[in-house]
Amino acid sequence: MLFMNHVNPGPVLRTPSTPFHSDPKRIGTCSIDTTATIWDIERGEVDTQLIAHDKEVYDIAWGGLGVFATVSADGSVRVFDLRDKQHSTIIS
């Protein structure tokens, strides 16, 4: 996502946020490649990677233990539950 900087007239690249899970062993990231990735911090490995949207994913937020939401350039918000990785709830 590009934003114009008022001090410097050139574009500024904004990186997606990386919020921590309520479980301190996990972190969630989102990407312009349409995925949301949940990382296991202790092992230093990907725990789960989901194709979250049809367009780039701008943000991810935790809603509780194992539940997170993503927002995308496709105009939707999706809610995921790590106990059921095959399904998501779409909120438009």
ChimeraX attribute file (.defattr): number of C-alpha atoms within 10 A of each C-alpha:
attribute: neighborCount
match mode: 1-to-1
recipient: residues
	/A:1	12
	/A:2	10
	/A:3	11
	/A:4	11
	/A:5	11
	/A:6	8
	/A:7	6
	/A:8	8
	/A:9	9
	/A:10	11
	/A:11	12
	/A:12	12
	/A:13	11
	/A:14	10
	/A:15	13
	/A:16	15
	/A:17	14
	/A:18	13
	/A:19	15
	/A:20	17
	/A:21	20
	/A:22	14
	/A:23	10
	/A:24	10
	/A:25	13
	/A:26	19
	/A:27	19
	/A:28	23
	/A:29	21
	/A:30	27
	/A:31	20
	/A:32	16
	/A:33	13
	/A:34	18
	/A:35	21
	/A:36	26
	/A:37	18
	/A:38	22
	/A:39	20
	/A:40	16
	/A:41	13
	/A:42	9
	/A:43	10
	/A:44	10
	/A:45	10
	/A:46	14
	/A:47	14
	/A:48	13
	/A:49	15
	/A:50	14
	/A:51	13
	/A:52	24
	/A:53	22
	/A:54	14
	/A:55	18
	/A:56	19
	/A:57	26
	/A:58	21
	/A:59	20
	/A:60	25
	/A:61	19
	/A:62	18
	/A:63	14
	/A:64	11
	/A:65	12
	/A:66	16
	/A:67	16
	/A:68	20
	/A:69	20
	/A:70	22
	/A:71	23
	/A:72	22
	/A:73	15
	/A:74	13
	/A:75	12
	/A:76	16
	/A:77	21
	/A:78	18
	/A:79	20
	/A:80	23
	/A:81	17
	/A:82	14
	/A:83	10
	/A:84	10
	/A:85	11
	/A:86	9
	/A:87	12
	/A:88	16
	/A:89	11
	/A:90	14
	/A:91	11
	/A:92	9
